[in-house]
C-alpha cells in the first residue's frame, strides 16, 4: 500500500429516515470518529419513495424538502463532515429530483438529475420537472481524490461516464434505490463501467420496502458495494441497514487504470 493518505468515504445503507434524523446523527458521529471525509446515502432515504411521493400534495413535499435541506445543513456543520444524497427539491412551484451535497461549512448545492426513469410503473420523467438540459454532474475533491456523483439510472448512459472521465475523477458514487431482483444486472453494469473508464465505483443503495395499492411488494435489497478499476468487488453490504466505510487509495486506482490502459487509448484518439 502507498504511503499516501487514504480517503474515507462512508456508505450508509438505510431506509426512509424519520422526521427527527436521530439515526443519521448517530451514524455521522461514527463517521467523524473514523476520519470519514463524506457520508453518502442512497435514493429516497430523505423523502418517501416515489410511489408514495406522487400521492402527496406538492406543498407537503416542498415543505419536507425545505426542512430536510435545513436539518442536513445543520448536521453537517455540527459534525464537520460532508454529506451527499439524492433529494427532491422545489423551485418556482415545480419539483426536481437530483443530487444534493452539503459541506461541513454549511454550503449546499443541488444538481437536477439528467435522465429520469420513465417506465409505466415508475415514471419519474412525467412527475418531476427536470428538463433535457446540458449534461451536468457534481464533482468533489477530498484530499487529492476526485469524486463524481450520479443517480443510478444515469449509470446506463455513457455520456455521464465520459463527462466524469473528462473531469478526471477517480471514484464514481452511484446513488440508488434498486428493487425487483436486479442485483446481477446492476453489478454487471457497474463492473463494466469501472473497468472501461478506469475508476472505482461506490454504489450506495437504500433498503426497506414499499407495498403498492395492489398489495405488490417492492423490496429494496441494498447490496451497496465498492468496485475497483479492475472490476473486482472489494466489499459489499447485505440487505439490511448497515454502514460501510471505503478507504480509497488514489495511487492504487491510477495503477490499475494504467494496467488496462483503455482510458489512455481513448484520450489519444480524442474520445475523452
C-alpha positions as CSV (number, residue, x, y, z in Angstrom):
1,X,0.0,0.0,0.0
2,X,1.3,3.5,-0.8
3,X,2.3,5.9,1.9
4,X,-0.3,8.4,0.6
5,X,-3.1,9.2,2.9
6,X,-6.3,7.2,2.2
7,X,-9.6,9.0,1.7
8,X,-12.5,7.5,3.6
9,X,-16.0,7.7,2.1
10,X,-18.9,6.2,4.1
11,X,-21.9,4.5,2.5
12,X,-25.0,4.5,4.8
13,X,-27.4,1.8,3.6
14,X,-30.6,2.7,5.2
15,X,-34.4,3.0,4.5
16,X,-36.6,6.1,4.7
17,X,-35.4,8.2,7.6
18,X,-37.8,9.6,10.2
19,X,-38.5,13.3,10.7
20,X,-36.0,13.6,13.6
21,X,-32.9,12.3,11.7
22,X,-31.6,10.9,15.0
23,X,-30.4,7.8,13.2
24,X,-28.4,9.9,10.8
25,X,-26.9,11.9,13.7
26,X,-25.8,8.6,15.3
27,X,-24.1,7.4,12.1
28,X,-22.4,10.8,11.5
29,X,-20.8,10.6,14.9
30,X,-19.4,7.2,14.0
31,X,-18.1,8.6,10.7
32,X,-16.3,11.5,12.4
33,X,-14.6,9.1,14.9
34,X,-13.4,7.1,11.9
35,X,-12.0,10.1,10.0
36,X,-14.5,9.9,7.2
37,X,-14.5,12.8,4.7
38,X,-18.0,12.3,3.3
39,X,-21.1,10.3,4.2
40,X,-23.3,9.1,1.3
41,X,-26.9,7.9,1.3
42,X,-28.9,6.4,-1.5
43,X,-32.1,7.5,-3.3
44,X,-35.4,8.0,-1.5
45,X,-34.0,8.0,2.0
46,X,-34.6,11.6,2.9
47,X,-38.1,11.6,1.5
48,X,-40.8,9.0,0.8
49,X,-40.3,6.6,-2.1
50,X,-41.6,7.8,-5.5
51,X,-44.8,5.7,-5.4
52,X,-45.8,7.3,-2.0
53,X,-44.5,10.7,-3.0
54,X,-46.8,11.1,-6.0
55,X,-49.8,10.7,-3.7
56,X,-48.7,13.6,-1.5
57,X,-49.8,17.2,-2.1
58,X,-46.9,19.2,-3.7
59,X,-47.0,21.7,-0.9
60,X,-46.3,19.0,1.6
61,X,-43.4,17.6,-0.5
62,X,-41.9,21.1,-0.8
63,X,-42.2,21.8,3.0
64,X,-40.5,18.5,3.8
65,X,-37.7,19.2,1.2
66,X,-37.0,22.6,2.8
67,X,-36.9,21.1,6.3
68,X,-34.5,18.4,5.1
69,X,-32.2,20.9,3.5
70,X,-32.1,23.0,6.7
71,X,-31.7,20.0,9.0
72,X,-28.9,18.4,6.9
73,X,-27.0,21.6,6.6
74,X,-27.1,21.9,10.4
75,X,-26.0,18.4,11.0
76,X,-23.0,18.7,8.6
77,X,-21.9,21.9,10.4
78,X,-22.4,20.3,13.8
79,X,-20.2,17.3,12.9
80,X,-17.8,18.9,10.5
81,X,-18.5,16.4,7.7
82,X,-19.8,16.5,4.1
83,X,-22.9,14.6,3.1
84,X,-24.1,13.5,-0.4
85,X,-27.6,12.2,-1.1
86,X,-30.4,12.2,-3.6
87,X,-33.1,14.8,-2.9
88,X,-36.3,16.2,-4.3
89,X,-36.3,20.0,-4.2
90,X,-38.9,22.6,-5.1
91,X,-38.4,25.6,-7.4
92,X,-41.0,28.0,-8.8
93,X,-43.8,25.7,-7.8
94,X,-42.3,22.6,-9.6
95,X,-40.4,19.6,-8.2
96,X,-37.0,18.5,-9.3
97,X,-35.1,15.3,-8.5
98,X,-31.3,15.3,-8.2
99,X,-28.1,15.2,-6.2
100,X,-27.8,17.3,-3.1
101,X,-24.4,17.9,-1.4
102,X,-23.8,19.5,2.0
103,X,-20.4,20.6,3.1
104,X,-19.0,21.0,6.6
105,X,-19.2,24.8,6.4
106,X,-22.9,24.7,5.6
107,X,-22.6,25.2,1.8
108,X,-25.4,23.5,-0.2
109,X,-25.5,22.5,-3.9
110,X,-28.3,20.8,-5.8
111,X,-28.0,19.4,-9.4
112,X,-31.1,18.1,-11.2
113,X,-30.8,14.6,-12.5
114,X,-30.0,14.5,-16.2
115,X,-32.1,11.4,-17.1
116,X,-35.1,10.1,-15.2
117,X,-36.8,6.7,-15.1
118,X,-39.8,6.6,-17.5
119,X,-41.4,3.2,-17.1
120,X,-45.2,2.9,-16.8
121,X,-44.9,1.6,-13.2
122,X,-42.2,4.1,-12.2
123,X,-42.4,7.3,-14.3
124,X,-40.2,9.9,-12.7
125,X,-39.8,11.7,-16.0
126,X,-43.5,12.6,-16.1
127,X,-43.8,13.6,-12.5
128,X,-40.7,15.8,-12.0
129,X,-39.9,19.0,-13.9
130,X,-36.3,18.0,-14.8
131,X,-35.6,19.1,-18.4
132,X,-33.3,17.8,-21.1
133,X,-30.7,20.3,-20.1
134,X,-27.0,20.5,-20.8
135,X,-25.4,17.5,-19.1
136,X,-24.0,18.4,-15.6
137,X,-22.9,16.2,-12.7
138,X,-21.4,17.2,-9.4
139,X,-17.7,16.5,-8.7
140,X,-15.7,17.0,-5.5
141,X,-12.2,16.8,-4.2
142,X,-11.5,15.1,-0.9
143,X,-7.8,15.2,-0.1
144,X,-6.4,14.6,-3.6
145,X,-9.1,12.2,-4.6
146,X,-11.5,13.5,-7.2
147,X,-15.1,12.1,-6.8
148,X,-18.1,12.3,-9.1
149,X,-21.7,11.5,-8.3
150,X,-24.5,10.1,-10.4
151,X,-28.0,8.9,-9.7
152,X,-28.1,5.2,-10.5
153,X,-30.3,5.4,-13.6
154,X,-27.8,7.8,-15.2
155,X,-25.2,4.9,-15.0
156,X,-26.8,3.4,-18.1
157,X,-25.6,6.3,-20.3
158,X,-22.0,6.6,-21.5
159,X,-22.3,10.3,-21.8
160,X,-22.4,10.6,-18.0
161,X,-19.3,8.4,-17.6
162,X,-17.4,10.4,-20.3
163,X,-18.4,13.6,-18.6
164,X,-16.8,12.4,-15.3
165,X,-13.8,10.9,-17.0
166,X,-13.1,14.3,-18.6
167,X,-13.3,15.8,-15.2
168,X,-10.5,13.4,-14.1
169,X,-12.5,11.6,-11.3
170,X,-11.0,8.6,-9.6
171,X,-14.2,7.5,-7.8
172,X,-17.8,7.5,-9.1
173,X,-20.5,7.3,-6.5
174,X,-23.9,5.9,-7.7
175,X,-26.9,6.7,-5.6
176,X,-29.6,4.0,-5.9
177,X,-32.8,2.5,-4.8
178,X,-32.8,-0.9,-6.5
179,X,-35.6,-3.5,-6.4
180,X,-37.1,-6.4,-8.3
181,X,-34.1,-8.8,-8.0
182,X,-32.0,-6.7,-10.3
183,X,-28.8,-7.4,-8.4
184,X,-26.9,-9.2,-11.1
185,X,-27.7,-6.7,-13.8
186,X,-26.5,-3.8,-11.7
187,X,-23.3,-5.5,-10.6
188,X,-22.5,-6.4,-14.3
189,X,-23.2,-2.8,-15.4
190,X,-21.1,-1.1,-12.8
191,X,-18.2,-3.6,-13.1
192,X,-18.1,-2.9,-16.9
193,X,-18.1,0.9,-16.4
194,X,-15.4,0.7,-13.7
195,X,-13.1,-1.3,-16.0
196,X,-13.8,0.7,-19.1
197,X,-13.3,4.1,-17.6
198,X,-10.6,3.2,-15.1
199,X,-12.5,4.3,-12.0
200,X,-13.6,2.9,-8.7
201,X,-17.3,2.8,-8.2
202,X,-19.2,3.1,-4.9
203,X,-22.8,2.0,-5.3
204,X,-24.9,3.3,-2.3
205,X,-28.3,1.7,-2.1
206,X,-31.3,2.0,0.2
207,X,-33.1,-0.8,2.0
208,X,-36.7,-1.3,3.2
209,X,-39.9,-2.0,1.3
210,X,-42.9,-0.4,-0.3
211,X,-46.3,-2.0,-0.6
212,X,-48.4,-0.9,-3.6
213,X,-52.1,-0.5,-3.7
214,X,-52.4,-3.9,-5.4
215,X,-50.5,-5.4,-2.5
216,X,-47.4,-6.0,-4.6
217,X,-44.3,-5.6,-2.5
218,X,-41.3,-3.6,-3.7
219,X,-38.2,-4.8,-1.7
220,X,-35.1,-2.5,-1.8
221,X,-32.4,-5.1,-1.4
222,X,-29.4,-2.9,-0.6
223,X,-26.3,-4.6,-1.9
224,X,-24.2,-1.5,-1.7
225,X,-20.7,-2.2,-3.0
226,X,-17.2,-0.9,-3.8
227,X,-15.8,-1.9,-7.2
228,X,-12.2,-1.5,-8.3
229,X,-11.0,-0.3,-11.7
230,X,-10.2,-4.0,-12.4
231,X,-13.9,-4.8,-12.0
232,X,-13.4,-6.6,-8.6
233,X,-16.0,-6.2,-5.8
234,X,-13.8,-5.2,-2.9
235,X,-16.6,-5.2,-0.3
236,X,-20.3,-5.2,-0.3
237,X,-23.1,-4.8,2.3
238,X,-26.1,-7.0,2.8
239,X,-29.8,-6.4,2.6
240,X,-30.3,-4.6,6.0
241,X,-29.4,-1.2,7.5
242,X,-25.6,-1.0,7.6
243,X,-22.7,1.4,7.4
244,X,-19.7,0.7,5.2
245,X,-16.5,2.8,5.1
246,X,-14.5,2.7,1.9
247,X,-10.8,3.5,2.3
248,X,-9.8,4.8,-1.2
249,X,-6.2,4.8,-2.4
250,X,-5.8,7.1,-5.4
251,X,-2.4,5.6,-6.3
252,X,-3.9,2.2,-6.5
253,X,-6.7,3.4,-8.8
254,X,-4.1,5.0,-11.1
255,X,-2.0,1.8,-11.1
256,X,-4.9,-0.3,-12.1
257,X,-6.0,2.2,-14.7
258,X,-2.5,2.1,-16.3
259,X,-2.6,-1.7,-16.4
260,X,-5.7,-1.9,-18.6
261,X,-4.9,1.4,-20.5
262,X,-8.4,1.8,-22.0
263,X,-8.6,5.4,-20.8
264,X,-5.3,6.5,-22.2
265,X,-6.0,5.0,-25.6
266,X,-9.4,6.7,-25.7
267,X,-7.7,10.0,-24.8
268,X,-5.1,9.6,-27.5
269,X,-7.9,9.3,-30.1
270,X,-9.7,12.4,-28.8
271,X,-12.6,10.4,-27.4
272,X,-12.1,11.7,-23.8
